[in-house]
Amino acid sequence: MSKSDRYLFMFIRYFLGFLFIYAASGKLADPLLFSQTIENYQVFGTILSRWAAVIVPFLEMLLGLMLIGGIWLKEATSLTLFLYLMFDALVLQAYFRGLDISCGCFSQTGESPIDFWKLAENALLTGLAVYGYYLARKAKRSLR
Amino acid sequence: MLLPAGWSSAGNSEHAVQIVSADSLYIWMETRQVILIDIRPEEDFRLDHIPGAIPLPFPEIFSRMPRWEKAPPRGWVLYDQEGEMENLKAAAAELVRKGYRPVYLLFGGYLSWLDAGYPVEEGGAL
Protein backbone atom coordinates (compact mmCIF):
# COMPACT_ATOMS: atom_id res chain seq x y z
CA MET A 1 0.00 0.00 0.00
CA SER A 2 1.45 3.40 -1.00
CA LYS A 3 1.76 6.33 1.39
CA SER A 4 -1.10 8.19 -0.33
CA ASP A 5 -3.28 5.07 -0.05
CA ARG A 6 -2.53 4.89 3.67
CA TYR A 7 -3.65 8.48 4.25
CA LEU A 8 -6.66 8.02 1.95
CA PHE A 9 -7.67 4.91 3.89
CA MET A 10 -7.33 6.84 7.13
CA PHE A 11 -9.51 9.65 5.69
CA ILE A 12 -12.20 7.25 4.45
CA ARG A 13 -12.31 5.43 7.79
CA TYR A 14 -12.66 8.64 9.81
CA PHE A 15 -15.13 10.25 7.39
CA LEU A 16 -17.47 7.23 7.18
CA GLY A 17 -16.95 6.47 10.88
CA PHE A 18 -18.01 9.90 12.10
CA LEU A 19 -20.87 9.95 9.58
CA PHE A 20 -22.15 6.64 10.98
CA ILE A 21 -21.97 7.92 14.57
CA TYR A 22 -23.76 11.16 13.60
CA ALA A 23 -26.47 9.23 11.73
CA ALA A 24 -26.90 6.67 14.52
CA SER A 25 -27.22 9.26 17.30
CA GLY A 26 -30.27 10.86 15.62
CA LYS A 27 -31.92 7.48 15.07
CA LEU A 28 -31.20 6.22 18.59
CA ALA A 29 -32.73 9.39 20.03
CA ASP A 30 -36.14 8.57 18.51
CA PRO A 31 -36.43 4.92 17.37
CA LEU A 32 -40.21 5.12 16.90
CA LEU A 33 -39.90 7.99 14.46
CA PHE A 34 -37.12 6.10 12.64
CA SER A 35 -39.29 2.98 12.38
CA GLN A 36 -41.99 5.14 10.77
CA THR A 37 -39.37 6.50 8.34
CA ILE A 38 -38.45 2.93 7.35
CA GLU A 39 -42.10 1.98 6.95
CA ASN A 40 -42.58 4.95 4.60
CA TYR A 41 -40.33 3.17 2.07
CA GLN A 42 -43.14 0.61 1.71
CA VAL A 43 -40.81 -2.38 1.63
CA PHE A 44 -41.02 -3.67 5.18
CA GLY A 45 -44.10 -4.09 7.36
CA THR A 46 -44.51 -2.55 10.79
CA ILE A 47 -42.83 -5.35 12.75
CA LEU A 48 -39.78 -5.59 10.47
CA SER A 49 -39.48 -1.79 10.41
CA ARG A 50 -39.40 -1.68 14.20
CA TRP A 51 -36.72 -4.37 14.33
CA ALA A 52 -34.70 -2.50 11.71
CA ALA A 53 -35.13 0.75 13.69
CA VAL A 54 -33.38 -0.93 16.61
CA ILE A 55 -30.72 -2.91 14.73
CA VAL A 56 -29.58 -0.38 12.10
CA PRO A 57 -28.60 2.48 14.47
CA PHE A 58 -26.69 0.10 16.75
CA LEU A 59 -24.93 -1.38 13.74
CA GLU A 60 -24.06 2.12 12.49
CA MET A 61 -22.71 3.11 15.91
CA LEU A 62 -20.66 -0.09 16.16
CA LEU A 63 -19.26 0.31 12.64
CA GLY A 64 -18.44 3.96 13.34
CA LEU A 65 -16.43 3.01 16.40
CA MET A 66 -14.71 0.14 14.59
CA LEU A 67 -13.71 2.33 11.63
CA ILE A 68 -12.37 5.12 13.84
CA GLY A 69 -10.75 2.79 16.37
CA GLY A 70 -9.10 0.69 13.64
CA ILE A 71 -10.60 -2.56 14.93
CA TRP A 72 -11.27 -5.49 12.55
CA LEU A 73 -11.09 -3.16 9.57
CA LYS A 74 -11.57 -5.85 6.95
CA GLU A 75 -14.84 -6.92 8.57
CA ALA A 76 -15.89 -3.34 9.33
CA THR A 77 -15.37 -2.16 5.74
CA SER A 78 -17.21 -5.23 4.38
CA LEU A 79 -20.22 -4.52 6.62
CA THR A 80 -20.08 -0.81 5.77
CA LEU A 81 -20.25 -1.61 2.07
CA PHE A 82 -23.10 -4.07 2.65
CA LEU A 83 -25.05 -1.44 4.63
CA TYR A 84 -24.55 1.22 1.95
CA LEU A 85 -25.71 -1.18 -0.77
CA MET A 86 -28.87 -1.87 1.28
CA PHE A 87 -29.47 1.88 1.68
CA ASP A 88 -28.91 2.38 -2.06
CA ALA A 89 -31.44 -0.32 -2.94
CA LEU A 90 -34.05 1.22 -0.63
CA VAL A 91 -33.53 4.76 -1.90
CA LEU A 92 -33.42 3.70 -5.57
CA GLN A 93 -36.69 1.75 -5.38
CA ALA A 94 -38.35 4.74 -3.63
CA TYR A 95 -37.03 7.10 -6.36
CA PHE A 96 -38.28 4.97 -9.24
CA ARG A 97 -41.64 4.39 -7.57
CA GLY A 98 -41.97 8.16 -7.15
CA LEU A 99 -42.51 7.99 -3.37
CA ASP A 100 -42.71 11.47 -1.86
CA ILE A 101 -40.95 10.65 1.42
CA SER A 102 -38.07 11.93 3.50
CA CYS A 103 -34.89 9.88 3.36
CA GLY A 104 -34.26 9.84 7.12
CA CYS A 105 -30.64 8.94 6.43
CA PHE A 106 -28.96 11.37 8.82
CA SER A 107 -31.69 13.38 10.50
CA GLN A 108 -35.16 12.29 11.56
CA THR A 109 -36.49 15.82 11.87
CA GLY A 110 -35.29 17.76 8.81
CA GLU A 111 -36.64 17.38 5.27
CA SER A 112 -34.42 15.27 3.02
CA PRO A 113 -36.35 14.43 -0.16
CA ILE A 114 -35.40 11.48 -2.33
CA ASP A 115 -34.32 13.17 -5.54
CA PHE A 116 -31.40 13.16 -7.97
CA TRP A 117 -29.12 14.82 -5.38
CA LYS A 118 -29.90 12.15 -2.81
CA LEU A 119 -28.98 9.47 -5.38
CA ALA A 120 -25.74 11.33 -6.14
CA GLU A 121 -24.92 11.61 -2.42
CA ASN A 122 -25.54 7.88 -1.95
CA ALA A 123 -23.41 7.05 -4.98
CA LEU A 124 -20.55 9.11 -3.57
CA LEU A 125 -20.76 7.46 -0.14
CA THR A 126 -21.02 4.00 -1.69
CA GLY A 127 -17.98 4.81 -3.82
CA LEU A 128 -16.03 5.70 -0.67
CA ALA A 129 -17.22 2.46 0.98
CA VAL A 130 -16.11 0.43 -2.05
CA TYR A 131 -12.67 2.05 -2.05
CA GLY A 132 -12.36 1.61 1.73
CA TYR A 133 -13.20 -2.08 1.31
CA TYR A 134 -10.64 -2.38 -1.50
CA LEU A 135 -7.92 -0.71 0.58
CA ALA A 136 -8.68 -2.91 3.61
CA ARG A 137 -8.32 -5.99 1.41
CA LYS A 138 -5.14 -4.60 -0.09
CA ALA A 139 -3.69 -3.95 3.37
CA LYS A 140 -4.32 -7.54 4.38
CA ARG A 141 -2.96 -8.93 1.12
CA SER A 142 0.32 -7.07 1.34
CA LEU A 143 1.30 -8.95 4.49
CA ARG A 144 2.89 -12.28 5.20
CA MET B 1 -8.25 7.20 17.00
CA LEU B 2 -5.81 9.93 16.34
CA LEU B 3 -5.70 11.22 19.87
CA PRO B 4 -4.45 8.86 22.55
CA ALA B 5 -6.51 8.69 25.72
CA GLY B 6 -5.06 8.27 29.20
CA TRP B 7 -6.58 5.23 30.84
CA SER B 8 -4.65 4.12 33.87
CA SER B 9 -1.43 4.47 35.71
CA ALA B 10 1.23 1.85 36.10
CA GLY B 11 3.76 2.67 38.70
CA ASN B 12 3.66 5.69 40.92
CA SER B 13 2.83 8.37 38.38
CA GLU B 14 -0.68 9.31 37.35
CA HIS B 15 -1.26 8.59 33.63
CA ALA B 16 2.22 7.10 33.26
CA VAL B 17 0.82 4.55 30.81
CA GLN B 18 -1.55 5.49 28.01
CA ILE B 19 -3.01 3.89 24.93
CA VAL B 20 -2.12 5.00 21.41
CA SER B 21 -3.84 4.03 18.17
CA ALA B 22 -2.06 2.68 15.09
CA ASP B 23 -2.97 5.94 13.26
CA SER B 24 -1.32 8.17 15.87
CA LEU B 25 1.69 5.87 16.09
CA TYR B 26 2.14 5.99 12.30
CA ILE B 27 2.25 9.79 12.41
CA TRP B 28 4.69 9.73 15.34
CA MET B 29 6.91 7.20 13.58
CA GLU B 30 7.01 9.35 10.45
CA THR B 31 8.60 12.10 12.53
CA ARG B 32 10.68 9.77 14.72
CA GLN B 33 9.11 10.93 17.94
CA VAL B 34 9.07 7.65 19.86
CA ILE B 35 11.13 4.62 20.80
CA LEU B 36 9.14 1.58 19.78
CA ILE B 37 9.52 -1.75 21.58
CA ASP B 38 8.26 -5.07 20.20
CA ILE B 39 7.60 -7.51 23.05
CA ARG B 40 6.45 -10.42 20.82
CA PRO B 41 8.43 -13.68 20.65
CA GLU B 42 11.67 -13.64 18.65
CA GLU B 43 10.27 -15.66 15.72
CA ASP B 44 7.37 -13.23 15.24
CA PHE B 45 9.75 -10.28 15.15
CA ARG B 46 11.97 -12.02 12.57
CA LEU B 47 8.94 -12.61 10.34
CA ASP B 48 7.97 -8.95 10.26
CA HIS B 49 7.60 -5.97 12.57
CA ILE B 50 6.92 -2.23 12.64
CA PRO B 51 9.91 -0.44 11.02
CA GLY B 52 12.32 0.89 13.61
CA ALA B 53 11.02 -1.30 16.44
CA ILE B 54 13.46 -2.68 19.00
CA PRO B 55 12.95 -6.40 19.72
CA LEU B 56 12.60 -7.12 23.42
CA PRO B 57 10.59 -10.33 23.90
CA PHE B 58 8.34 -10.16 26.96
CA PRO B 59 10.18 -12.17 29.58
CA GLU B 60 13.52 -10.61 28.60
CA ILE B 61 12.31 -7.07 29.15
CA PHE B 62 13.03 -7.59 32.85
CA SER B 63 16.59 -8.85 32.35
CA ARG B 64 18.05 -7.08 29.33
CA MET B 65 16.38 -3.73 28.96
CA PRO B 66 18.72 -1.23 27.30
CA ARG B 67 19.51 2.13 28.87
CA TRP B 68 18.33 5.24 27.14
CA GLU B 69 20.15 8.44 28.01
CA LYS B 70 17.75 10.77 26.26
CA ALA B 71 13.97 10.60 26.28
CA PRO B 72 12.30 10.78 22.86
CA PRO B 73 9.79 13.64 22.43
CA ARG B 74 6.71 11.43 22.71
CA GLY B 75 8.06 8.67 24.91
CA TRP B 76 8.10 4.89 24.58
CA VAL B 77 5.56 2.69 22.81
CA LEU B 78 5.13 -1.03 23.50
CA TYR B 79 3.28 -3.47 21.32
CA ASP B 80 2.50 -7.17 21.18
CA GLN B 81 0.60 -9.22 18.62
CA GLU B 82 -3.02 -8.50 19.56
CA GLY B 83 -2.92 -5.82 22.24
CA GLU B 84 -3.38 -8.18 25.16
CA MET B 85 -3.09 -6.03 28.21
CA GLU B 86 -1.63 -8.40 30.77
CA ASN B 87 1.90 -8.65 29.35
CA LEU B 88 1.86 -5.11 28.00
CA LYS B 89 0.96 -3.63 31.35
CA ALA B 90 3.65 -5.66 33.13
CA ALA B 91 6.25 -4.56 30.57
CA ALA B 92 5.06 -0.95 30.80
CA ALA B 93 5.26 -1.04 34.59
CA GLU B 94 8.91 -2.17 34.30
CA LEU B 95 9.71 0.77 32.00
CA VAL B 96 8.00 3.23 34.32
CA ARG B 97 9.78 1.70 37.33
CA LYS B 98 13.11 2.41 35.62
CA GLY B 99 12.07 6.02 35.07
CA TYR B 100 11.15 5.87 31.40
CA ARG B 101 7.93 7.75 30.77
CA PRO B 102 5.48 8.41 29.28
CA VAL B 103 4.82 4.87 28.08
CA TYR B 104 2.15 4.07 25.50
CA LEU B 105 0.58 0.73 24.59
CA LEU B 106 -0.48 0.16 20.98
CA PHE B 107 -4.26 -0.34 20.87
CA GLY B 108 -5.08 -3.60 19.07
CA GLY B 109 -1.41 -4.57 18.92
CA TYR B 110 0.56 -5.38 15.78
CA LEU B 111 -2.60 -6.70 14.09
CA SER B 112 -4.20 -3.24 14.18
CA TRP B 113 -1.05 -1.84 12.51
CA LEU B 114 -1.35 -4.46 9.77
CA ASP B 115 -5.12 -3.91 9.38
CA ALA B 116 -4.59 -0.21 8.75
CA GLY B 117 -2.12 -0.99 5.95
CA TYR B 118 0.93 0.62 7.56
CA PRO B 119 4.40 -0.49 6.45
CA VAL B 120 6.21 -3.44 7.92
CA GLU B 121 9.83 -4.52 7.88
CA GLU B 122 10.80 -8.12 7.33
CA GLY B 123 13.63 -9.98 9.02
CA GLY B 124 16.07 -8.33 11.37
CA ALA B 125 18.36 -9.77 13.99
CA LEU B 126 17.71 -9.69 17.68
Interface residues (C-beta under 8 A of the other chain):
Chain A: M1 D5 R6 F9 M10 Y14 I68 G69 G70 I71 W72 L73 K74 L135 A136 K138 A139 K140 S142 L143 R144
Chain B: M1 L2 S21 A22 D23 Y26 L47 D48 F107 G108 S112 L114 D115 A116 G117 Y118 P119 V120
